[in-house]
Amino acid sequence: MIQAICPKVTLVGAGPGDPELMTLKGILALNTADVVLYDALIDPVLLKHAPATAMKIFVGKRVGKHSTPQEDTNQLCVELARKHGHVVRLKGGDPFVFGRGGEEVEYIQAFGIPTAVIPGITSAIAVPANAGIPVTKRGISESFWVVTGTTTAGELSRDLSLAAQSTATVVILMGTKKLSEIADTYRKAGKPHLPVAIIQSGTTREEKITAGFIHDIEQKAMENQVEAPAVIIVGEVVRESLRLAEVYREAISTISLCSE
């Protein structure tokens, strides 16, 4: 007897990089997958949670490298769900935070295929936290902005100019190629001495942190050969990290010596 195929697509957020930071609900979804479509930032160990019989297909995107166009990924979700059943679309971070998850759900549902979304821990909060940087802290920052460094037009988000005027912590995703523009935005806002941290491959074994101020972060990023993926955090909360305390202690000492 041939079993009827019940198409379904589940968008699952895999978290910021460390495979142990994926939610239990996401793992349970993988347990029942017939097909897994996964992105570039997914730790391969997560694929072991899918059945051995499940198809695992890479559809990731990396800066400067060939990647599967978004339209093709959308179509694959529909085609494979119809053909095989449960498709798990495994995406880094949270699929609804600059992950184009909303677009994928809208496309798939247009074909009458049921969808579900399992949120992931967003790198915008988890990566700073893992480095000891709180995005908010009483007496220092009452709010935080999450801004894309690269819009669909390939430009820096105009919202950054507004964010730079505030006292809020600003977390910039996909912004490494726009670091010069980001620093220039803050200089124009009269904040050359605002602390900045760039966390590359946050929460993973390859994590690398570059910290400084608006006035010197470009030079430091160049010296440390910072590359994507990286999260940029701008604000006084960066000083709160014990891991970065030495950076800012040295800076304060240098300023004191220069003023004597």
C-alpha positions in Angstrom: 0.0 0.0 0.0 1.4 3.4 -1.0 1.5 5.9 1.8 0.1 9.3 0.9 2.7 12.2 1.1 1.7 15.0 3.3 3.7 18.1 2.3 4.9 20.4 5.0 7.7 22.9 5.4 9.1 23.9 8.8 11.5 27.0 9.1 13.9 26.3 11.9 16.3 28.8 13.4 19.5 27.1 14.3 20.8 29.8 16.5 24.0 31.9 16.4 26.6 29.1 15.6 27.2 26.9 18.6 25.1 23.8 17.9 24.2 23.5 21.6 22.3 26.8 21.3 19.7 25.4 19.0 16.3 24.9 20.6 14.9 21.5 21.6 11.8 22.2 19.4 14.1 22.7 16.5 15.9 19.4 17.2 12.6 17.6 17.4 11.6 19.0 14.0 14.8 17.7 12.5 14.0 14.3 14.0 11.0 14.1 11.7 12.5 15.6 8.5 12.3 13.9 5.1 14.5 16.7 3.6 16.8 19.3 5.2 17.7 22.4 3.3 20.5 24.1 5.3 22.5 27.3 5.1 26.2 28.1 5.1 26.4 29.0 8.8 24.9 25.7 10.1 27.2 23.5 12.1 27.2 20.1 10.3 26.7 18.3 13.6 23.1 19.5 13.6 22.4 17.4 10.5 22.9 14.3 12.6 19.6 15.0 14.3 17.8 14.3 11.1 17.0 10.7 10.1 19.8 8.9 8.2 17.3 8.5 5.3 16.6 12.2 5.0 18.0 14.2 2.1 20.5 16.9 3.2 20.9 19.7 0.7 23.1 22.7 1.0 21.6 26.0 -0.2 23.8 28.4 1.7 25.1 31.8 0.8 28.6 33.2 1.7 30.0 36.6 0.9 31.9 36.6 -2.4 31.1 33.0 -3.2 28.6 31.3 -5.5 25.4 30.5 -3.8 21.9 29.2 -4.5 19.6 32.1 -5.4 16.8 32.7 -3.0 14.2 32.0 -5.7 15.6 28.6 -6.3 15.5 27.8 -2.6 11.9 28.8 -2.4 11.0 26.6 -5.3 13.0 23.7 -3.8 11.0 23.9 -0.6 7.7 23.5 -2.5 9.0 20.8 -4.9 10.6 18.7 -2.3 7.7 19.0 0.1 5.3 17.7 -2.6 7.7 14.9 -3.5 9.0 13.8 -0.1 6.8 15.2 2.7 8.4 17.2 5.6 11.0 19.7 4.6 13.0 21.4 7.3 14.4 24.7 6.2 17.4 25.1 8.6 18.5 28.7 8.8 21.2 30.4 10.9 20.2 32.6 13.8 16.5 33.4 13.7 14.7 33.1 10.3 12.7 36.2 11.0 15.7 38.5 11.8 17.2 39.4 8.5 16.8 35.8 7.5 14.2 36.3 4.8 12.0 33.8 6.6 8.9 35.8 6.1 9.5 35.8 2.3 9.9 32.0 2.3 6.8 31.4 4.3 4.8 33.6 2.0 6.0 31.9 -1.1 5.4 28.4 0.2 1.9 29.1 1.6 0.9 30.5 -1.8 1.1 26.9 -3.1 -1.2 25.7 -0.3 1.5 23.9 1.6 1.3 24.1 5.4 4.2 25.8 7.1 5.5 26.2 10.6 8.1 28.5 12.1 10.4 27.5 15.0 12.3 30.6 16.2 16.0 30.5 16.8 18.2 32.4 19.2 19.3 35.5 17.2 22.9 36.3 16.9 22.0 40.0 17.5 21.6 39.2 21.2 23.4 35.9 21.8 26.8 36.8 20.2 27.2 39.9 22.3 26.0 38.1 25.4 28.4 35.2 24.8 31.2 37.8 24.8 29.9 39.3 28.1 28.3 42.3 26.4 24.8 43.1 27.6 22.8 44.9 24.9 20.9 46.7 27.7 22.0 47.6 31.2 20.5 49.9 33.8 22.1 53.3 33.8 23.9 52.7 30.6 21.5 51.6 27.8 17.8 51.6 27.9 17.2 50.1 24.5 18.9 48.6 21.5 18.6 48.7 17.7 19.3 45.8 15.4 20.2 47.2 12.0 21.3 45.5 8.7 24.6 46.6 7.3 23.6 45.7 3.8 20.1 46.3 2.4 18.6 44.6 -0.7 20.1 47.6 -2.6 23.5 46.7 -1.2 23.6 49.9 0.8 24.0 50.6 4.5 20.6 51.0 6.2 19.5 54.6 6.5 18.2 53.7 10.0 21.8 53.7 11.3 22.0 57.5 11.0 18.9 57.7 13.3 20.3 55.1 15.7 23.6 57.0 15.9 21.8 60.0 17.3 20.4 58.0 20.2 22.0 56.6 23.4 20.9 53.1 22.4 23.1 50.1 21.9 23.3 49.4 18.1 23.9 45.9 16.8 24.7 45.7 13.1 24.4 42.5 11.2 26.1 41.9 7.8 28.1 45.1 8.2 31.8 44.1 7.9 32.0 45.4 4.3 30.5 48.7 5.5 32.7 49.3 8.5 34.1 52.5 7.0 30.6 53.9 6.4 29.5 52.8 9.9 32.4 54.6 11.5 31.8 57.7 9.4 28.2 57.8 10.4 29.2 57.9 14.1 31.9 60.4 13.5 29.4 62.7 11.9 27.2 62.2 14.9 30.1 63.5 17.1 30.9 60.2 18.7 34.4 59.2 17.7 35.1 57.8 21.2 32.2 55.4 21.4 33.2 51.8 22.1 32.8 49.2 19.4 33.3 45.5 19.3 33.3 43.3 16.2 32.7 39.6 16.9 33.6 37.2 14.1 32.1 33.7 14.1 30.5 34.4 17.5 29.7 31.4 19.9 31.9 29.0 17.8 35.4 27.7 18.3 36.6 30.2 15.7 35.2 33.2 17.5 37.5 36.3 17.3 36.8 39.6 18.9 38.2 43.0 17.8 37.4 45.9 20.2 38.2 49.6 20.2 36.5 52.9 19.5 34.8 54.5 16.5 38.1 56.4 15.7 40.3 53.4 15.6 38.1 50.3 14.8 38.8 50.4 11.1 42.6 50.1 11.7 42.1 47.4 14.3 39.8 45.4 12.0 42.3 45.6 9.2 45.2 44.5 11.5 43.1 41.6 12.8 41.9 40.6 9.3 38.2 40.7 10.3 35.9 38.8 7.9 32.2 37.9 7.7 30.3 36.5 9.4 30.6 39.1 12.2 28.3 41.1 14.5 29.2 44.7 15.2 28.1 46.2 18.6 28.3 49.9 19.1 27.7 51.5 22.5 28.9 52.1 26.0 27.8 48.5 27.0 30.8 47.2 25.2 32.9 48.4 28.1 30.9 46.1 30.4 32.5 42.9 29.0 35.1 41.5 31.4 36.8 39.9 28.4 37.4 43.3 26.9 38.2 45.2 30.1 41.9 45.3 29.3 41.3 47.0 26.0 39.4 49.9 27.6 41.6 50.0 30.7 44.6 50.6 28.4 42.7 53.2 26.5 41.8 55.1 29.6 45.4 55.0 30.8 46.6 56.3 27.4 44.2 59.2 27.5 45.2 60.1 31.1 48.9 60.1 30.2 48.2 62.3 27.1 46.3 64.8 29.3 49.1 65.2 31.9 
